[in-house]
Structure formats: structure tokens, C-alpha cells
């Protein structure tokens, strides 16, 4: 009996052990299949190029695989795609889930700040800490370096802008200014940020009316047609008049800052008078003396030639007014141009010419960016502005020796011309098959109009900025138009 009992127990234990082992094997098999399926689902989803489709795929993955080690990556991807799509409800939903797994995620905090801006000092401080830790932001599995870089840039912009907007809401205008200044330099056409930056400049201690009213006029154009557009336009005009400006000058201001916005046609039509520089110094950017009519070049009509595609290899001339190389302008201009020439394509070539009251040929046409970089490094500020003479020479030089059919002259100027040659032929007769793009820095009134007409006649574009921090984004817009991209 005893022997039988022991044998029975031994047999039962063996059977139980065998059954447990079988169940464990089946469970492991099922777990392995689930993990493989989840990995396949994530890998397939992250490779989708359409953010709408990828967002939906990541949402399905999260619901199907809540315990997967890739859940955080999926939530980051879903939050990022919702931000890109402008879907604040879904970005907030997935950012909330992300914070449960990664409480310090800058991406999640940026998404939530966009949908629900912080009201308290503690909320602002949390965003400041997130901004300070941006260098430790996690890269989701499967993201390319290019997409991760763009995600970092957008998160930085959202955090920076949200901090500035929150300070404005709390009427802490001096604290808001540095954050909104950076945000506007990166996203100059963001309606909300531009309007808040204008309010910050015009309010609080030590207001900056020069740039404040410039940004306020831009905000009127950028918000035109939106639900708040009419209210912003009414407030801006009233504030300008209260500070001593005239209605005619305000119309001019709005018209000048409308270039490149969807409100340009309406703003220009509303301004029914000739350009004037009689803008009150107290309430506007510093006025630039209007050019005498006899110095205005004859530029009218449309180009009489067909230009090659902008994406073709380019022979690029850079014509720079050296009187702009003062203070913060120097590092902004030189740094941007060094990045530009550093991203020339293999078949591109460029030259650098500086002008003051005379022309200085810094570097002739070359494909070697090191030579151009060295020439830029040795630029120094000058005085005077022989603009017409510089354009005439640069256009002729490109026309004569440019190796590529696509020839572009990038003019960096405030639009002044302080030197006029006697009996000089009109510029329109000298602009042949060279496109002229202009970056106008502090160009106002007739000086801005001059650069606009030069660009328009040649088939090019003109972009205008009022502070050095905006120079890079303006130049980048023009460079991308000819196929040269030096964005981070």
C-alpha cells in the first residue's frame, strides 16, 4: 500500500508538471506571437508618410498592445502627428497618456500647452523646465533624423511661444518679450504669436514702439479674415491714433506690412495715397527719407524674358549693403549667409559683392564654399549706399560670366540709394535674364517700394524684416525658392 501510494503521488506530480509545462509552452507561444504581431504593427505604422494614416495606425496599436514596450514610442508618434495636423483634441488626449509614462516629456507638455495654455506661475515654470530639458527629448523608434530634428524644432517653438503667450495673459509683458521675439523670428507668419508680441512690446515698462507698431500692423494682416481679425484691426488703429499717429499713416503701415500675406491685395487697395515718410517717431519704426523723384529708377511692367526653373543649378550673386552690418545685424546677416553658401549644391556657384558708397568685390563666382565663407568672415561695416550702381554691376557680371542659365541676384538692403551716376540708364533696361530677390532690412516707404518693384519686374521676390532676428527666416524663404535649403 505504501509503495503504491508513493508511486501514485509520483505519477500525479509528473502529470501535473507535464500539464503545467504544456500550458507554459502554449502561453509563451501565444505571448511571442502577440509581440511579433505588435512589432509588425508598429513598424508598419511608423513608416507611413501620411500623418493622418499614421496617427490612426498608432492609435490602433496603443489600444491593441497597451503593455508593449513600444507604447511610449507610439504615444510620442501619435502626439506629434496630431500636432502636425493641428488636431488639438487628439494631441491633448495622447499627450495626457504620454505624461503617465513619461512625466517630464517636453513633447507632451508642448501639446497640452497648445490646447490649454497655463494660467499659473507654476504652469509657466513647468514649461520653462521642459524647454530647458529639450536636449533630452526622446527619439521615437523608426523616426528618421530629419523628422526627429523637425519634431524638436516644433516642440521648441510651441514651448517658447506658449511661455510668451502665458506671460501676456498674466500681463507680465517684459517677461514675455524675449520668448515671443524668438518665436516670431522662427515663425514670422504666426497670427497669434505676432499679435501677442506686439502687445508685449507696446505694454508694460520700457515699451518698444518702433517694433511694436510694426508687429501690430503685421498682426492686422495676418489675422485678416479670422473671427478675431476685425476686432484686432479696430484695436490696432485706435491705439495708433491715441498715441499721436494719423489715419493715413496707419493705412500706409498696414499696406507696407501686408506683403506676402493673403491680405496684401485688400491692404494695398485700402491705402489710397502716395507713400509718405511722415510717420510719428513716437509711434512707429524710424522713418527713412524718401528718395527724390529724379533718383527713382525707371522700373515698370512685367519681365520681357522667360526665366529658367528655380530648381535648376544657380549662379548666385550676393549684393550686401555694408551699412547694415552694425550691432546685432552683423552676426545675424553674416551667420545666415555663411549657412546659405555652405549649402550650395554641387553645380551651384556664387559671388559676394559688398557696397557702401563704392563697390567692393569680395569673392568672384566660385563653387568653393570655403572661399565664400572666408570672404564673409572679413566683411566690415561701411557707410553710404550705392545701390543702383551695385545692382547694375552685379546683374551685368552674372549675365556675362554666370555658367548656369538660372541666374539670381540676392540683394540685402534697406532700399536707400545715396549715390546716383549722371545719365545712368534705367535699371529696367539692364535687368535682362537675371532674377532679383530682395531682403529688405528696415526698408520703409518709397525705399521698400523700390525693392518690391525691382523684384517684381525681374520675376523675383521681396521679403521685409524689421529686426535682425527675422533675417534668417526671410533669407531662408528666398533660398528655398531657388532650391537651397539651410534650415536646421
Number of C-alpha atoms within 10 A of each C-alpha: 6 7 7 9 10 11 12 12 11 12 12 12 12 12 12 12 12 12 12 12 12 12 12 12 12 12 12 12 12 12 12 12 12 15 16 12 13 21 17 11 17 24 13 14 22 23 12 13 9 10 18 14 13 22 25 14 19 25 18 15 21 21 10 13 19 12 10 16 12 18 21 21 22 27 27 26 27 28 31 23 23 25 24 15 14 12 14 18 15 19 28 23 17 23 26 19 17 24 19 12 12 15 12 18 20 30 31 27 24 30 29 25 22 19 14 12 17 22 13 12 11 10 15 21 13 17 22 16 13 24 22 12 13 17 11 11 17 16 17 16 15 16 15 12 10 9 12 16 14 14 21 18 14 18 24 21 21 24 28 23 27 28 27 29 28 23 25 21 15 14 15 17 24 18 16 26 21 14 20 29 24 18 25 24 19 19 17 19 17 14 20 14 22 27 24 26 31 25 22 28 25 22 18 14 11 9 15 18 22 19 20 23 25 20 26 30 28 26 28 28 27 25 24 22 12 11 9 11 17 14 13 20 18 11 13 21 20 14 15 21 14 11 13 13 20 16 13 16 21 21 19 26 25 27 24 24 26 22 19 15 15 14 19 19 13 13 23 18 11 13 18 12 12 9 20 17 15 15 21 17 13 13 22 21 21 17 17 20 14 18 16 8 8 8 13 17 16 14 17 11 10 12 16 12 12 9 16 16 11 17 12 15 22 25 25 27 27 20 25 25 27 23 20 23 19 13 10 12 17 18 15 17 21 18 15 18 21 19 18 21 25 17 17 22 14 9 12 21 24 24 26 23 23 25 25 22 19 15 19 15 13 17 19 15 20 16 18 15 19 13 17 23 20 13 17 21 13 9 15 13 15 17 15 16 26 21 26 22 19 24 23 18 14 24 24 17 15 24 20 9 10 22 16 18 17 22 26 26 24 25 27 26 26 26 29 23 20 15 16 15 10 6 6 11 12 14 18 19 10 15 22 17 22 27 25 26 27 26 26 24 22 20 24 28 22 23 22 26 16 21 27 23 21 26 21 20 20 25 19 20 22 25 23 26 22 18 15 18 20 21 23 23 19 21 26 18 15 20 19 15 15 18 16 22 18 19 13 8
